[in-house]
Amino acid sequence: MNKQKVAIRLAQFLLRYGRGNELSGFITARFNDAVMAGLAIDLINRIFGFELNLIMITALIVIFVPFVSYTLGYLDEKFGFWRVQNNYSSQHLNPYFEDKFKELNDKLNEIAKTKN
């Protein structure tokens, strides 16, 4: 097998692994939410001495957290919180941003001139 085929197979594996990991992470995060809810309910019971319905509270948290996450993702898509955060981290926290941005902009201008 030549190097290009190996690189393509590795890229396919990594992409599929990443997608699968993201989806399984969503599922395992719900289990984590359920465990944290159970821990919080047990802590409330031990400290304050009254019991909460474990199954109902856990179910609400497992349903509520994805709803909140989806809503935040939707708002981010509409208003661009992530874009603002990404721009801030690129421009203000990366000391090489200005140099690389200018270099890339110069190359793009050069390509545009050769096409015209």
Rosetta blueprint (number, residue, H / E / L):
1 M L
2 N L
3 K H
4 Q H
5 K H
6 V H
7 A H
8 I H
9 R H
10 L H
11 A H
12 Q H
13 F H
14 L H
15 L H
16 R H
17 Y H
18 G H
19 R H
20 G H
21 N H
22 E H
23 L H
24 S H
25 G H
26 F H
27 I H
28 T H
29 A H
30 R H
31 F H
32 N H
33 D H
34 A H
35 V H
36 M H
37 A H
38 G H
39 L H
40 A H
41 I H
42 D H
43 L H
44 I H
45 N H
46 R H
47 I H
48 F H
49 G L
50 F L
51 E L
52 L L
53 N L
54 L H
55 I H
56 M H
57 I H
58 T H
59 A H
60 L H
61 I H
62 V H
63 I H
64 F H
65 V H
66 P H
67 F H
68 V H
69 S H
70 Y H
71 T H
72 L H
73 G H
74 Y H
75 L H
76 D H
77 E H
78 K H
79 F H
80 G L
81 F H
82 W H
83 R H
84 V H
85 Q H
86 N H
87 N H
88 Y H
89 S H
90 S H
91 Q H
92 H H
93 L H
94 N L
95 P L
96 Y L
97 F H
98 E H
99 D H
100 K H
101 F H
102 K H
103 E H
104 L H
105 N H
106 D H
107 K H
108 L H
109 N H
110 E H
111 I H
112 A H
113 K H
114 T H
115 K H
116 N L
